[in-house]
Amino acid sequence: MKWVRLILQIVGALSLALFVIAAVVIGWDAYTAMSEHINKATPRDALFILNWGGIPTNQNFKVIGSYQSRRSFTGDHFHYYCIELPKFEVADSEKNHWHDGPEENPLLAAALETAASSPLAPCFPPFEQVNSKAMKIKFESVTLHDGFPEGADIILYDTERRMLYYVSFMT
């Protein structure tokens, strides 16, 4: 009986230790997922932007700046990426989704203005440049509430600077 009791105590102690380790790992993962990420994006992190835009991913591009805000339970967030892109070609299936600036639709222009007005995006151009002839624009999605954009996923390409910009926000 002493051996059974000893074995059960060892199993209990190991189970408790594994539980504590698992709780720490899960807690750390949740903490890092809920924290801001400033200029930590890699080209691999930005591949989804090129894929959404129908832009070839087999080129050398560089992430110049990035910001990923903390995610809230309501979905509010602000993310941006500034990408130096040497070659801008769009797949035939996506060409109809891109258009040249400036944006004439007032609701979409308001979404652009909201996206470009954040002080958290120092590499992002001001609204006057974002909404100009130099930009190619793709609205991946825009969420309206009471006739005002409260969220959007927007991809922009600056033909003069050869920069690709992505911004996603939800307020």
N, C-alpha and C positions, 0 to 999 in steps of 0.2 A: 504494500500500500504506500510505503514511503516513496517508492520509485514513481508510482503513478502521480502522486501529489507533486513531486519534484518536476516531472515532465509537464504537468498542467501549469505549474508556476512559470516554467521557462517559456512555454507556448504563450501564456498570457502576457508575460513581459515583452516578448518579441512582437506580439500583436499590438500592444500599446505603443511600442517604439515605431512600428511601421505606420500606425495611425497618425502619430505625431509628425513623422516625416512627410506623409502624404498631405496632411493639413498645411504644413509649412510650404510645400511645393505648390499646392493649389492656391494658397493665399498669395504667394509671391507672383504667380502667374496672373492672378486677378489684379494685383496691385500694378504690375508693369503694363497690363492691357489698359488700365484706366488712367495711365499717366500720359502726359504730353510727350511727343517725340519731335524734337526740333533738329532739323538737318541730319536726320539719321537714315533717310531713305536711300536705298541702293538702286542701281538700274533694274535689278530683279523685282524690287518692290513696285517699280513704275511700269512694268510690262503691261499691266491691265489697261493703262491709259492708251498705250499704242494699240493694243488689241481693240479697245472700244472705238478708237478713231479709225481703224482699218489701215493703220500705218505699219509698214514692215518692221518687225522686231529684230531682224538680223543685221543691224547696223550698230556702229559704236556711238552711243549717246551717253550723256553725262547728266546726272541729277545735280543741279547747281544749288538748289535750296528746296526744303520741304518742311512742312509742319502738319502734324496730326494732333488734333486736340483730344482731350479726354472725351470719351463717349459717356453720355448720360443715359439714364434709363428711358428718357423721353425721345432719344435719338438726336438731340441737338448736338451739332458738331461743326467744326471748320477744318478742312484739310486743303492743302495746296501742294503742288509740285511745280518746280521750274526746271525744265529739261532742255539742255543744249542738244539740238537735233540737227545733224548735218544734212539729212536728206528727207524732204517731205513729199511722200507719194502716198496716195490713198487708193485702197482697193476699189475696184469697180462697184462692189456691193455697197460701199459706204459713201461714194461720191455725192449722192443726192442729199446726204445728211449734213454736209459741210456747205457753208456759204461765206461769201466775202462780207467783211464789215463795211460800213457801220450797220449796226442792228437797227432796223426800222420799226419793228414791233415794240410798242412801249412797255409791255409786260416783260418781254425778254431783255430789253434794254435796262429795265429796273433790276432784273436778276443779275445782269452783268455789272451794274453799278454797285449793288450790294456785295458781289463777289470781289470786286476790285477795291473796295473801300476799307478793307481790314488792315490795321496796322501790324498784324501778325505776319504779313507776307511781304517782307522787304524786297524780294526779287520780282514781285509781281508788279507789272506796270500800272500806272494810274488809269482811271476810267477813260480819260481822253484818248489814251493810246490803245486801250483795250477795245474801245468802240470806234475804231478808225479803219480806213481802207487798207492798212497794212496787215490787218488781222483776218485770218480765216477762222470761222466760228462753228462749233458743233455743240448743240445743246443735247446732252444725253438724256436729261430729265429736268423738269421744272415743276415744283409743287406750289400751287397757289392757295391762299387762304384769304377770303374776303377781297379778292381781286388784286392781291399783292403777293409777289413771290416770297415764300418763307423758306424755300429750299431749292437747290439746283445742283446738277452735275454738269460742268461746262468744260469743254476742251477748246483751247485757242492755239493758233499757230501764228507767230509773228514772222512774216515773210522777210522783213528787213533785218531782223536780228537772228533769224534761224533758231528761235526759241519756241518750245512747246510748253504751254501752261495748262494746268488742270486745277480746278477748284471745285470743292464740294462743300456745301453748307446746308444747315437746317437750323432754323431758329424757333 
